[in-house]
Each structure stands twice: as structure tokens, then as C-alpha cells.
Amino acid sequence: MSRSLTPDTRRALNAPETAEIFTVLLTIAHPDLDVSIRVCDGGADVTSRGENFIAYPFALALPEDEDGRAPRARLSIDNVERQIVEAVRRLTSSPFVTIEIIRRAAPDVVEARFEDFRFTDINYDSQVIEGDLTVEDFTAEPYPTASFSPSLFPGLF
């Protein structure tokens, strides 16, 4: 799957060395949360498109970009301040997660976006909050959903 990148990003990725800093922005949203949880890696807070992302330690194994397979990623968030685990405990269902990659030099330009992930199989302890980031696999749904029989589709017969 191809992605359109800005010329500056393309130059930075193709250069033997670069001063560009790429940052991962993570948004955790759920109807039960008053405000979405927005964190970023890289050790410094970021404001992107008017939203504040707090520097917070997390590890993210990005999904593979393969045709025919539902993307699956793994997220581990340090449980240092207990704010995220307290929010996760209150949720009645899996929260939605959006992953975005930006350049620090242009924080309002999103270079890559992975949306509609569900944070599932969440486990936590005093050190870390871990879980899978999955999307609904529509390829496993039966098609067509109904049988074309005279009782269901009389206009066809």
C-alpha cells in the first residue's frame, strides 16, 4: 500500500543522515472518557492541529502493511503516573486508538495515520499497561448474508 509523503519527509527518509525527528502521536478515545488521552513519544510535549500531546513513555509495534490481512499492533504504556490505568479501569468496552506519525518540524502535517484500532486484551500491573491494537476483520464475514430464496426475495422469482 503506497502512502503520500511530503517532499521534506521523503528527503529525510532517503538521506543517509538527517536532523528530522519523527514522533508518534497516540490518541485513546472512548465515550466513557471525559477527554481523550493524547500522548506522544520523544520526550517533549507536542501541539498538533490544536491538540496537546503529553510526552509519555510507551512502546508500539506498528502493524504490518499487507494486503489481505487485518492490521494488528501491540501497545505497551508505562504505568508511571497511574492516570491511564485509572481511565482504563472505568471503561465498559475497548477504547479506540489512533496512531499518527509526524515530523517535529511540521507537527500539523500527519505523515501516516492508522485509525479505528481497538485496544483489546488489556493487561496491567504496577509497571506497564499492555494490549493488542486490532481492527474488525470484515473479510471473515459471510457474503452474501442471506440466501436468495422465494420466501426472502419473491421479486427474483
Secondary structure, 3 states (H helix, E strand, C coil): CCCCCCHHHHHHHHCCCCCCCEEEEEEEECCCCCCCEEEECCCCCEEECCEEEEECCEEEECCCCCCCCCCEEEEEEECCCCHHHHHHHHCCCCCEEEEEEEECCEEEEEEEEEEEEEEEEEEECCCEEEEEEECCCHHHCCCCCCCCCCCCCHHHC
